[in-house]
Amino acid sequence: TITARAGIMMNFHRLVKEHARELAELIVKENGKNITEALADIAKGNETVEYACSLPQLATGSTLRVSSSVTCQDRRGAPRGVAHV
């Protein structure tokens, strides 16, 4: 179910937070970024995980503010092919 998947994502979110420094060090080694950039990359990626955790609420057709500049809104309408405007 969507709630079970959200629970898995919440656990993943927690693990990323707990191991952010270790993950950042891997990014530094693999990509040559400094540690501040690597930590920022992890934080931004974890925002996406937070969004995935909110899917049960979004499935009801609500609006979610993901960050200061990003708002996600679920709109129910008739499918319009590959893209929906």
Secondary structure, 3 states (H helix, E strand, C coil): CHHHHHHHHHHHHHHHHHCHHHHHHHHHHHHCCCHHHHHHHHHHHHHHHHHHHCHHHHCCCCEEEEECCEEEECCCCCCCCCCCC
